[in-house]
Every structure is written in C-alpha cells, then in structure tokens.
Amino acid sequence: MILTVLLAFVAGFFAGNGLPYYVEGSTGRTTNPSPFGDGAVVNVVVGWGGLVIAGLAWYFADVAEHPWPGWTAAALGVLAVGLIHTRTWRGDVWGRRRPWNATS
C-alpha cells in the first residue's frame, strides 16, 4: 500500500504540474517559469513530459487494489503542486529576469 500511495502522489503531483505548462504552451503563451527556457514549444514539451510521468506513475500505482489511499494521495499531490505554483509562478524562480533598474 505504501508504494500505491507514493506512486499516486507522484502521479497527482506531475499531472498538476504538467497540465498548466501544456495548456499555456498550446495556447501560445510563454509566461510559465520553465527551467528549460522560454517559449510555447518548451512549455508544451515540459507539460507533455509531466503528463507522461503522471500516467506511468498512475499505471504502476495499482490504485484499484487500494482506492481510498490512492485517490487521496493523488489529490494531495495535485494540491501540493498547486500550492507550490501559487508561490513561484509570479516570481523569478529560475533567476532569468533582470531587475527593472539594471543597466546593460
């Protein structure tokens, strides 16, 4: 059951992280703070990768054997990454933006 909970949490976390990247990139926006660079294509690829990881983790989680712990862990994974996003998406997470008063 511990493996189910762990993998379900990972699945929820990566699904909750991958979906916003994928949606933002597929709509042409480039405002997400990706560690792999800027651009809509980068966001789509990062989002797709997160969704693939989520799908694989969910497949191996065996949630059918332990449904309540599995679904609860997945929901907590989505919540955790959502709370992380509320703190990081508006800031300069990867240190790529220059301060407004910087001169070049």
C-alpha positions in Angstrom: 0.0 0.0 0.0 2.9 2.4 0.6 4.0 2.0 -3.0 0.5 2.8 -4.1 0.4 6.0 -2.0 3.8 7.1 -3.2 3.1 6.5 -6.9 -0.3 8.0 -6.7 1.1 11.1 -5.0 3.7 11.4 -7.8 1.0 10.9 -10.4 -1.1 13.7 -8.9 1.9 16.0 -8.5 3.1 15.6 -12.1 -0.3 15.8 -13.5 -1.0 19.0 -11.6 2.4 20.4 -12.7 2.2 19.2 -16.4 -1.3 20.4 -17.2 -0.7 24.2 -16.8 2.6 24.0 -18.8 0.9 22.1 -21.6 -2.2 24.4 -21.7 -0.1 27.6 -21.6 2.2 26.4 -24.3 -0.5 25.0 -26.6 -2.3 28.4 -26.4 0.9 30.2 -27.4 1.7 31.8 -24.1 5.3 31.8 -22.8 4.8 33.2 -19.3 5.5 30.0 -17.3 8.8 29.8 -15.5 10.3 26.7 -17.1 13.8 25.7 -16.1 14.4 24.6 -19.7 14.0 28.0 -21.3 11.2 30.2 -22.6 8.7 29.6 -25.4 5.5 28.0 -26.1 7.2 24.8 -27.6 9.2 24.4 -24.4 6.1 24.7 -22.3 4.3 22.1 -24.4 7.2 19.6 -24.2 7.6 20.2 -20.4 3.8 19.7 -19.9 3.7 16.7 -22.0 6.6 15.1 -20.1 4.9 15.8 -16.8 1.7 14.2 -18.1 3.6 11.1 -19.3 5.3 10.7 -16.0 1.9 11.1 -14.2 0.4 8.4 -16.5 3.2 6.0 -15.9 3.1 6.5 -12.1 -0.6 6.1 -12.1 -0.4 2.9 -14.2 2.1 1.3 -11.7 0.3 2.6 -8.6 -2.3 -0.2 -8.5 -5.0 2.2 -7.2 -7.7 -0.5 -7.9 -6.2 -2.5 -5.0 -6.2 0.4 -2.6 -8.6 3.0 -3.9 -9.1 5.3 -0.9 -5.4 5.7 -0.1 -4.5 6.0 -3.8 -7.1 8.6 -4.8 -6.4 10.6 -1.6 -2.6 10.6 -2.3 -3.2 11.7 -5.9 -5.5 14.6 -4.7 -2.8 15.6 -2.2 -0.2 15.6 -4.9 -2.3 17.9 -7.1 -2.9 20.2 -4.0 0.8 20.2 -3.2 2.0 21.3 -6.6 -0.9 23.8 -6.8 0.3 25.4 -3.6 3.9 25.5 -4.9 2.7 27.2 -8.1 0.9 29.9 -6.1 4.2 30.9 -4.6 6.5 30.5 -7.6 4.8 31.4 -10.9 4.6 35.1 -10.3 8.3 35.4 -9.2 11.6 34.9 -11.0 12.0 31.3 -10.0 15.0 30.5 -12.2 16.7 33.9 -11.9 16.4 34.7 -15.6 14.7 38.1 -15.4 16.8 41.2 -14.8 15.7 43.8 -12.2 14.0 46.8 -13.6 16.8 49.1 -12.5 19.6 47.0 -14.1 21.6 48.6 -16.8 23.4 46.9 -19.6 
